[in-house]
Structure formats: structure tokens, C-alpha cells
């Protein structure tokens, strides 16, 4: 990171381009939409909502729009896998263990899919693509 406001580099910043980070997807989208010529990346559901509101444009790669189906079949090559990490094995009835179990239930998967346009790795044609390399 070499900018706090996503427009001006910090004094003595070595990079020739401005690079900034934001703590939430919404903040990142706001920064990209506020700065002419800015490029950023965000999760698909929130980015699509911002696009529909006229706040930004989604990038096509080789003519392919960024869609879940396009990522799944390899037509849109830029996608990421979200991982949940813990420092140690969570205690069986802890909030952490409960949350991780919830993420892997049908209800949790449905909410993630519907609310955020994310596809659980188990639902991909090639689920091995989700494993860390």
C-alpha cells in the first residue's frame, strides 16, 4: 500500500502507481468508483450490485463477463477461493466450531450462494480447483 486516500501516493512511496487497500468490499468499491481510471477487485455479488447502480463497470476477459458459470467452466479465468483458517482445532461446541459447521451445511451454502453469488467448492464441476496449491 502506498496511499491512504487512493489518489495520492504517500511521501517517499517507491511505486509509480497508487495502490491502496480498504477494509471492506463496499469501501473498496466506493474507492474505485470515486477515482477516475481506478481498477480494483471485489466479490462478484457486491460488484454486480454496484454495476447495476451505475457506479462501476465489470471487466470482461476475452469477451466473457464475470459470472459464476463462467468461472466454473473456465471461461472467466479470474476467481478466488475463500478459506476459513483457525490457529488450532476449535473446541467442539465453541462459536468458531459452530460457525465452521454452519458454513458447510445446506442452509449455510444456500445463503452464501444466494446472498453473495458464491458457489461452494463441493458444487463445482472440478472441486479440486478449490484446493490450495
C-alpha positions as CSV (number, residue, x, y, z in Angstrom):
1,X,0.0,0.0,0.0
2,X,1.3,3.4,-0.9
3,X,-1.8,5.6,-0.5
4,X,-4.2,6.4,2.3
5,X,-6.8,8.1,0.1
6,X,-6.4,6.0,-3.1
7,X,-5.5,9.1,-5.0
8,X,-2.2,10.4,-3.8
9,X,1.0,8.4,-3.0
10,X,2.5,8.7,0.4
11,X,5.7,10.7,0.6
12,X,8.7,8.7,-0.5
13,X,6.5,5.9,-1.8
14,X,8.6,3.8,-4.2
15,X,5.9,2.6,-6.6
16,X,4.9,4.6,-9.6
17,X,1.2,3.7,-9.3
18,X,-1.1,4.4,-6.5
19,X,-2.0,1.3,-4.5
20,X,-4.5,1.3,-1.6
21,X,-6.4,-1.1,0.4
22,X,-9.8,-0.9,2.1
23,X,-11.2,-2.9,5.0
24,X,-14.4,-3.9,3.3
25,X,-15.8,-4.7,-0.1
26,X,-18.1,-1.7,0.0
27,X,-15.2,0.6,0.9
28,X,-13.1,-0.8,-2.0
29,X,-16.0,-0.4,-4.5
30,X,-16.5,3.2,-3.2
31,X,-12.8,4.0,-3.7
32,X,-12.8,2.5,-7.2
33,X,-15.9,4.3,-8.3
34,X,-14.7,7.7,-6.8
35,X,-11.3,7.7,-8.6
36,X,-11.1,8.1,-12.4
37,X,-9.3,5.3,-14.0
38,X,-9.1,3.1,-10.9
39,X,-9.1,-0.6,-11.1
40,X,-10.0,-2.9,-8.3
41,X,-11.4,-6.3,-7.5
42,X,-14.2,-7.3,-5.2
43,X,-16.6,-10.2,-4.6
44,X,-19.0,-10.7,-7.5
45,X,-22.4,-10.1,-5.8
46,X,-21.5,-6.7,-4.4
47,X,-19.7,-5.6,-7.5
48,X,-22.7,-6.6,-9.7
49,X,-25.0,-4.5,-7.4
50,X,-22.7,-1.5,-7.8
51,X,-22.6,-2.0,-11.6
52,X,-26.4,-2.1,-11.7
53,X,-26.4,1.1,-9.7
54,X,-24.2,2.7,-12.4
55,X,-21.2,3.1,-10.0
56,X,-18.7,1.0,-11.9
57,X,-18.1,-1.4,-14.8
58,X,-17.2,-5.0,-14.5
59,X,-14.2,-6.2,-16.6
60,X,-14.7,-8.8,-19.4
61,X,-11.8,-11.1,-20.1
62,X,-11.6,-12.4,-23.6
63,X,-15.2,-11.2,-24.1
64,X,-16.5,-13.1,-21.1
65,X,-18.5,-11.4,-18.4
66,X,-17.5,-12.3,-14.8
67,X,-20.2,-14.8,-13.9
68,X,-20.3,-17.8,-11.6
69,X,-20.9,-20.1,-14.6
70,X,-18.0,-18.5,-16.5
71,X,-15.6,-19.1,-13.5
72,X,-16.9,-22.7,-13.1
73,X,-16.4,-23.7,-16.7
74,X,-13.1,-21.8,-17.1
75,X,-14.3,-19.2,-19.5
76,X,-13.6,-16.4,-17.0
77,X,-10.2,-17.2,-15.5
78,X,-10.0,-14.7,-12.7
79,X,-11.7,-16.1,-9.5
80,X,-10.7,-16.9,-6.0
81,X,-11.4,-19.5,-3.3
82,X,-12.2,-18.3,0.2
83,X,-10.7,-20.4,3.1
84,X,-11.6,-20.4,6.8
85,X,-8.5,-20.8,9.0
86,X,-8.1,-21.3,12.7
87,X,-5.0,-21.2,14.8
88,X,-5.8,-24.6,16.3
89,X,-8.6,-27.1,16.2
90,X,-11.6,-25.3,17.6
91,X,-13.2,-26.6,20.7
92,X,-16.2,-28.8,19.7
93,X,-19.0,-26.5,21.0
94,X,-17.3,-23.2,20.5
95,X,-18.6,-20.4,18.4
96,X,-15.8,-20.9,15.9
97,X,-16.7,-24.6,15.5
98,X,-20.4,-23.8,15.2
99,X,-19.7,-21.2,12.5
100,X,-17.5,-23.6,10.5
101,X,-20.2,-26.3,10.7
102,X,-22.8,-23.8,9.6
103,X,-20.7,-22.9,6.5
104,X,-20.7,-26.5,5.4
105,X,-24.5,-27.1,5.9
106,X,-27.0,-26.9,3.2
107,X,-28.5,-23.8,4.8
108,X,-25.2,-22.0,5.1
109,X,-24.3,-23.0,1.5
110,X,-27.6,-21.7,0.2
111,X,-27.2,-18.3,2.0
112,X,-23.7,-17.9,0.6
113,X,-24.8,-18.8,-2.9
114,X,-27.9,-16.6,-2.8
115,X,-26.6,-13.6,-0.9
116,X,-23.1,-13.4,-2.4
117,X,-23.2,-15.3,-5.6
118,X,-20.6,-17.7,-4.3
119,X,-20.5,-21.4,-5.2
120,X,-19.4,-23.9,-2.6
121,X,-16.4,-25.9,-3.8
122,X,-18.3,-29.1,-3.5
123,X,-20.7,-27.9,-6.1
124,X,-18.1,-27.2,-8.8
125,X,-17.6,-29.5,-11.7
126,X,-13.9,-29.7,-10.7
127,X,-13.8,-29.2,-6.9
128,X,-10.1,-29.8,-6.8
129,X,-9.6,-26.3,-8.3
130,X,-10.5,-25.1,-4.8
131,X,-7.6,-26.7,-3.0
132,X,-4.5,-24.7,-2.1
133,X,-1.6,-25.3,-4.4
